[in-house]
Amino acid sequence: MIYKIIQSPIGSIVLASNGNALRELHIEGDRYFQNIPEDWIEQPNDLLLTRISNELIEYFNGKDIHFSVPLKYEGTEFQKQVWRELLHIPKGQTVNYAELAARIGRPRAVRAVGTAIGKNPLCIIIPCHRVIASNGLGGYVAGLHRKLYLLNHEHAI
C-alpha cells in the first residue's frame, strides 16, 4: 500500500492506494486507525493520490466536486451494502440510521448499520458523516466536531 498525508480544515488526512484505486482515507482522530502500518510506503507524488488530494482541496474550498478516483474497499457483504448506499446520499442532505437500514432492505438492522458506518474505510468519499441519529448527530469515527464541520461545510445542517 502506498500513502500520502494531506492537511485539511479537519486535521491531517491519510490517503492510501494500491496503485490502481483509493483503498483508505483516514481523518486525524480516527479511533480505528491509530498508526500508519509499517509496510506502507509514503509516495506523496503518486498520480492517483495527487488526484484525490486535489479533489479534496476543491471539496474543502467549497467546490461542488464529484470524487472521480476508482475505489476499492474491503469489508463484509453487509458493510459493502451499507457503504454503497452511503454513496447515494447527496451533498447537503442527511438521513438517519433507521432510514438507511430501510433503504438497504434491513429495517431492523439499525445498530448493525451504525457499526458498518463506523468501519467505513473511505470517510468523506463515502459520506458516512451524512448519517445522523434521529435525536441528534450520532457518532463519528473521527470525533463529532469533525462530523459537525463536514455537515456545516456541506450546508446539511
N, C-alpha and C positions, 0 to 999 in steps of 0.2 A: 504494500500500500504506500502511496506517496501522499504527501500532505503539504499544506500551506496554511499559515496563520495570518488572518487579516484583523484589522481593528475596525470596530463599528460603534455606533452610539450605545449599544447594549453590552459592550465589552469585546474581548477577543473572541474570534470565531475560528475554529479549526475545520478546514475543508480537507477531505480525504478522497482519493480516487484510486482506482485500479489501473489507470491509464486510459481507459475507454469510457468510464462512466463515473459520476459522483456517487460515492458509496456512503459517506457520512458527513454530517455537518453538525458540529457541537458548539454550543454557545457557552462562554465562560460561566461557571457555576453549575453546569450540568451534573446532577447528582449521580448519574450513571457513567460519566466519562471524566475521571479524575486526572488521568495522565495519558500522554501520547504513548502508545505501545513502542517498545524498544526497537521492534523490527520495521517500523515505519520509517520512510526516508523523506526528509524535507526536500521539496523541489518547488521553490517559490516561482520559478519561471515556466512551469508546465503549462501548456496551452489551455487544456481543459480547466485547470484550477484558476488560471488567469481569467478565462472567460466567465466563470461563475463568480469570481471576485468582482469583476467589472459589473456584472448584473446585480450583485448585492449592493455595490456602491450606488448604482442607479436607483435601486429599491429604496435604500436609506435616504437618498436625495429626493424622494417623493415622486419619481417617475412611475408610470403605470407599466410595470415590467412583467413579462411572462417569461419565467425562467426556461431557458432553452437547452440546457445541458442534459445529456442522457443520464438517467438514474438507474442504479441497481442497488437494491436493498435486500437484506435477508431477515427473515422472521418466520413465524408460523403462518399457516394459511389464513388464520383468523386475523392476525396482526396485519398481514398484507391487505386483506379485505378492508380493514379499518383505514389503513393508510391511503389506499386507492380512493376511498370515499372522501377523505380529507381534501384531496386534490380538487374536488367538486364544490368546495365552499368558496364562493367568490370573495375577493378582497373587499373589505368594508362590511362584510356580513359575519354573523356568528350563528352557531347552532348550539344547542345544549347536548349533553351526553345522551339523554334519552332519545332525542331526535336522531342523533347519529346512529344509535343502536337500531332504531326503527328503520332507518334508511338502508341498513345492510340486512334487513330481514330478521334481526335478532333483538326484538324489543325488550326482552327480559335480561339481556346481557349488558346492562348499563355499566356495572363495575368492571367487567372484562374489557369493555370498550375503553374505559378510563385507563386501565392498566396498559392496553395496547398503545394508546395515545402517548403514555409516559415513556414507552420504549421506542418511539419514533426516532429513527437514526438520521433523519434529514430535516431537522427543525427549520422553520421559515419556508423552505422549499416545499415541504409537505406541511401545510399550515395548521399544525396542531394547536397553535395559540388561538385559533378562531373557534375553538370549542370551549364553552363556558358551562358552569353549573347552573341549574335552574334557579338557584338562590344567590348567585354571585359569580365571581370569576372562576372559582375552582382552583385547581393546582396548575403548576407549570414546572417542568423538569429543571429549568434554569432560574427559577425564582419568579414570584408573582410580579415583582416590579418590572421584570423584562417582558412578561406577558402583557402587562398594562401598557408599557411603552409601545409594543407592537400593535396592539389594538387601537391605541390613540393615533399612532402613526398612520394606520390604515383607515382612520375615521370610522371605526367599527363601534366605538362607544363614545 
